[in-house]
Amino acid sequence: MDTAYAPSPVQLDLTDSLGGLLTGMTISTVLLGIGLSQTAFYYRTFSDDPAFTKWMVGVSCIVNVLHAIMLPKTLWFWAVTNWGNTASLNYVDFSYNLNLMLTGLLSLLVQAFFAHRIFVLSHRQPYLPIIILILSFVQFAFSFASMIRAFQLVEQSSFGIFTWGVDIWMYCAAGADIIIAASVVTYLRREGKSAWGGTKGIVEKLIMLTLESNLLTAILSIIVAILFSTIRNGWPNAINFVAVRMYYISLMVNINARHELAKKLESSGVGAPAFHMSPVNGGTMGGRPLSTKVSTVLPLLIVMELTCRSSPRSTCSAVCASCRIPRPSWTSR
């Protein structure tokens, strides 16, 4: 004899709790795939990059993947292990607490990378990079403190007493992103004034890509801070899951953009029909061989370090003294 289905006497609407977390996890998983494909492209294409860049990408990728692994473990705690136990909704799995720290760590790695690039582009001016690093270390410190407090308080309902710490965490992360974006745009506009030929279009593209990537992560961080202070459900966490993936994608897009932009620079002719350049290995200009290194100097920025073998000590100027070919504001050694 079939037993009729007996609904639970307690009916809960989990749309804004587990539903929000599930939505954020689904979107972040898709973004994880995009980030991993960018990582594979990087290691295939830029095998000659400095060890620092390779390690930065590798460590950031590991942190990003660890964060992604913890997300289904968090949902499993509520939706499977404690299914039907409504009291469990006030508690979290250790994986959720650990992800708080991983979020801050990934932000620190990405922002430190961009701070270094700004240091190079600004001709080693330390002020803005130091400010970015201070904000980034502060946001990491408060993400770590959030993890510790979450373990100590145990119950989610008690975590409201540390909302101020989450606000500092998110606003510092957003502040660092805004400074990065503003610095990049400022330096690019300054360099763009002396750009010529096909490089003008590239500078404009770099500015747009910078605004799209760095400002997006800043906006997401601000939204999380505002929502976390006003509502207590899964949606702030869902947006934060997406923000973590966008940090990593921003890093990889910034690094991999060299490939596309270098090809665009080559196809534009750069004012010299005899100029041919691969994204990594160099080429010729005006029939003269060049040692060309395309490096990741800023978010979505190409810096061409050109050393003319016929005049290795020539200084960077509007016109190359030996080739008599106009140069953009590149670094010459």
QUILINZI-V923668 format. One record per residue. N is the residue number from 0. SS is DSSP state (helix for helix, strand for strand, loop for the rest). PHI is phi in whole degrees, 0 to 359 (* if undefined). PSI is psi in degrees with one decimal (none if undefined). Layout:
n = {N:N}
ss = {SS:SS}
phi = {PHI:PHI}
psi = {PSI:PSI}
This chain:
n = {0:1:2:3:4:5:6:7:8:9:10:11:12:13:14:15:16:17:18:19:20:21:22:23:24:25:26:27:28:29:30:31:32:33:34:35:36:37:38:39:40:41:42:43:44:45:46:47:48:49:50:51:52:53:54:55:56:57:58:59:60:61:62:63:64:65:66:67:68:69:70:71:72:73:74:75:76:77:78:79:80:81:82:83:84:85:86:87:88:89:90:91:92:93:94:95:96:97:98:99:100:101:102:103:104:105:106:107:108:109:110:111:112:113:114:115:116:117:118:119:120:121:122:123:124:125:126:127:128:129:130:131:132:133:134:135:136:137:138:139:140:141:142:143:144:145:146:147:148:149:150:151:152:153:154:155:156:157:158:159:160:161:162:163:164:165:166:167:168:169:170:171:172:173:174:175:176:177:178:179:180:181:182:183:184:185:186:187:188:189:190:191:192:193:194:195:196:197:198:199:200:201:202:203:204:205:206:207:208:209:210:211:212:213:214:215:216:217:218:219:220:221:222:223:224:225:226:227:228:229:230:231:232:233:234:235:236:237:238:239:240:241:242:243:244:245:246:247:248:249:250:251:252:253:254:255:256:257:258:259:260:261:262:263:264:265:266:267:268:269:270:271:272:273:274:275:276:277:278:279:280:281:282:283:284:285:286:287:288:289:290:291:292:293:294:295:296:297:298:299:300:301:302:303:304:305:306:307:308:309:310:311:312:313:314:315:316:317:318:319:320:321:322:323:324:325:326:327:328:329:330:331:332}
ss = {loop:loop:loop:loop:loop:loop:loop:loop:loop:loop:loop:loop:loop:loop:helix:helix:helix:helix:helix:helix:helix:helix:helix:helix:helix:helix:helix:helix:helix:helix:helix:helix:helix:helix:helix:helix:helix:helix:helix:helix:helix:helix:helix:helix:helix:loop:loop:loop:loop:loop:helix:helix:helix:helix:helix:helix:helix:helix:helix:helix:helix:helix:helix:helix:helix:helix:helix:helix:helix:helix:helix:helix:helix:helix:helix:helix:helix:helix:helix:helix:helix:loop:loop:loop:loop:helix:helix:helix:helix:helix:strand:loop:loop:helix:helix:helix:helix:helix:helix:helix:helix:helix:helix:helix:helix:helix:helix:helix:helix:helix:helix:helix:helix:helix:helix:helix:helix:helix:helix:helix:helix:loop:loop:loop:loop:helix:helix:helix:helix:helix:helix:helix:helix:helix:helix:helix:helix:helix:helix:helix:helix:helix:helix:helix:helix:helix:helix:helix:helix:helix:helix:helix:helix:loop:strand:helix:helix:helix:helix:helix:helix:helix:helix:helix:helix:helix:helix:helix:helix:helix:helix:helix:helix:helix:helix:helix:helix:helix:helix:helix:helix:helix:helix:helix:helix:helix:helix:helix:helix:helix:helix:helix:loop:loop:loop:loop:loop:helix:helix:helix:helix:helix:helix:helix:helix:helix:helix:helix:helix:helix:helix:helix:helix:helix:helix:helix:helix:helix:helix:helix:helix:helix:helix:helix:helix:helix:helix:helix:helix:helix:loop:loop:loop:loop:helix:helix:helix:helix:helix:helix:helix:helix:helix:helix:helix:helix:helix:helix:helix:helix:helix:helix:helix:helix:helix:helix:helix:helix:helix:helix:helix:helix:helix:helix:helix:helix:helix:loop:helix:helix:helix:loop:loop:loop:loop:strand:strand:strand:loop:loop:loop:strand:strand:strand:strand:loop:loop:strand:strand:strand:strand:strand:strand:strand:strand:strand:strand:strand:loop:loop:strand:strand:strand:strand:strand:strand:strand:strand:helix:helix:helix:loop:loop:loop:loop:loop:loop:loop:strand:loop:loop:loop:loop:loop:loop:strand:loop:loop:loop:loop:strand:strand:loop}
phi = {*:288:268:294:292:254:295:297:294:251:254:241:268:260:301:272:250:292:297:296:296:296:297:297:294:297:295:294:292:298:294:299:299:297:296:292:294:295:294:299:299:298:290:284:267:244:291:267:296:299:299:301:294:297:293:299:296:297:295:298:295:297:297:297:292:300:300:294:294:288:298:296:296:296:292:301:301:274:276:238:302:246:300:89:265:295:295:291:294:269:236:231:282:300:297:295:296:296:294:299:291:297:298:295:294:296:299:298:298:293:292:295:298:293:298:296:293:294:301:290:294:277:60:65:280:274:296:296:302:295:299:299:294:299:299:291:292:295:295:293:299:282:291:293:296:297:297:299:296:296:292:287:283:68:276:297:296:271:287:300:289:249:301:299:293:294:299:299:304:289:289:293:298:295:298:297:295:294:296:300:297:295:294:299:299:298:293:294:296:295:290:293:295:258:287:211:55:291:289:298:296:292:300:297:294:298:297:295:295:297:297:293:272:287:290:296:295:295:297:297:295:295:298:298:298:293:294:294:277:247:230:240:211:275:291:301:294:299:294:294:301:293:298:300:295:292:300:291:298:301:299:290:295:299:285:283:299:305:297:293:289:294:295:295:296:293:293:286:86:49:78:221:300:272:273:225:215:274:299:233:265:107:185:228:223:59:83:259:289:234:267:245:236:259:243:275:262:209:307:55:229:255:240:266:262:252:240:284:296:283:211:295:258:294:274:289:212:295:229:296:295:265:267:58:243:302:243:285:279:262:268:246:240}
psi = {127.1:137.9:127.8:143.6:126.1:111.0:151.5:139.2:-18.2:115.6:121.3:139.6:108.2:16.7:-45.3:-1.6:-83.0:-32.4:-43.1:-43.3:-41.4:-40.3:-46.6:-40.4:-39.9:-48.0:-42.5:-30.4:-40.2:-44.4:-30.6:-43.2:-40.1:-44.0:-40.3:-36.3:-37.1:-36.7:-44.8:-41.8:-40.6:-49.9:-25.6:-36.3:-36.7:56.3:-17.7:6.0:156.8:154.6:-33.1:-46.2:-41.7:-42.8:-39.4:-45.3:-44.0:-47.6:-42.9:-38.7:-42.4:-44.9:-41.4:-43.3:-40.8:-42.0:-42.3:-36.1:-35.2:-25.3:-53.0:-28.9:-37.7:-47.4:-34.4:-36.3:-42.0:-44.9:-18.9:-62.7:-43.0:31.9:127.7:-11.2:93.0:-27.4:-24.8:-17.6:-16.3:2.2:160.8:155.9:158.5:-29.1:-34.9:-45.9:-40.9:-35.2:-23.7:-45.9:-39.8:-34.9:-48.2:-35.8:-44.4:-40.3:-41.8:-45.2:-46.5:-44.9:-34.3:-38.0:-46.8:-35.2:-39.9:-39.5:-37.9:-37.4:-40.9:-46.4:-33.3:14.8:44.9:33.5:121.3:-11.6:-55.7:-44.9:-37.3:-43.1:-44.2:-44.7:-38.7:-49.3:-39.5:-41.6:-34.5:-44.7:-35.7:-40.6:-40.6:-25.3:-38.5:-41.4:-36.2:-39.8:-46.1:-46.0:-35.8:-39.6:-36.8:-43.4:-27.5:-60.6:136.2:-34.5:-20.1:-12.6:-11.3:-23.6:-13.4:19.4:-36.3:-34.8:-39.6:-38.2:-46.1:-42.9:-53.8:-39.6:-33.5:-40.7:-43.9:-40.1:-42.2:-41.9:-40.3:-42.0:-40.4:-49.9:-44.8:-39.3:-44.3:-48.5:-42.6:-48.3:-37.5:-41.5:-38.3:-44.8:-31.3:-21.8:-29.1:3.9:161.4:161.3:-132.7:-16.5:-24.3:-46.0:-35.0:-41.5:-42.8:-39.6:-39.4:-40.2:-45.3:-43.5:-36.6:-46.2:-40.0:-36.2:-56.3:-38.3:-29.3:-45.3:-35.6:-44.5:-42.3:-39.9:-40.7:-41.7:-42.8:-43.4:-43.1:-46.4:-39.0:-27.1:-17.8:-31.4:150.2:78.5:-161.7:-9.8:-40.5:-39.8:-37.5:-44.9:-36.7:-36.4:-42.9:-39.7:-38.8:-46.2:-36.1:-31.7:-47.5:-41.4:-39.6:-43.4:-48.8:-37.5:-40.0:-41.1:-45.0:-14.8:-20.5:-38.0:-52.9:-43.0:-33.7:-38.9:-38.1:-39.1:-40.2:-44.7:-25.3:-14.9:-20.8:31.8:1.0:110.2:-25.8:4.7:122.3:133.7:131.5:161.9:-21.4:-41.9:-9.1:-176.6:-146.1:156.2:122.3:30.7:-6.0:136.0:144.9:143.4:108.4:128.6:122.4:114.7:156.3:99.6:-28.6:170.2:116.0:45.9:137.5:133.2:120.4:115.3:106.4:127.2:109.9:118.0:-24.9:-17.9:72.0:-20.2:8.5:142.3:154.7:126.7:180.0:-29.4:128.7:126.9:-29.8:-36.3:-18.3:35.5:131.2:141.5:145.6:-174.7:68.7:167.0:124.6:135.6:none}
